[in-house]
Amino acid sequence: MFVVENNQEELNAKLVVSDLAGKIISTSMLENKQINEVNLQYLENGVYLIEVSSKNNTEYSKIIIAK
């Protein structure tokens, strides 16, 4: 699981998971709540980029999947 924490009052954000080559693996909308859990169990071992973009902000994270 990957957890996205919302520090804003309202969150209308899109979450994009891509590999290091830039290929988009999945796209989803985050719910308007304080903590969103995103299931990434289907991903194979590797390094992935997470992009969370809202109206006023875009944040990036890198995650490593090792099973």
C-alpha positions, 0 to 999 in steps of 0.5 A: 500500500502507498499512502497519500496524506492530505494536508489541505481542506479540499483535495481533488487530485490525480495520482499517476504511477509511471515507470522510469521510462515514463510509461504510465502504469495507472491513473486514479483520482484521490478521494477527498479525505485526509488519508488515501491508501493506494494499492500497488501490490500488482506492480512488479519489482522495480522503481516507480514514480508517483505524481500527485497533482491538484489544482494548485500543486504537483508533488513527485515521489519515487518508490521502490517495489521489492517483494 
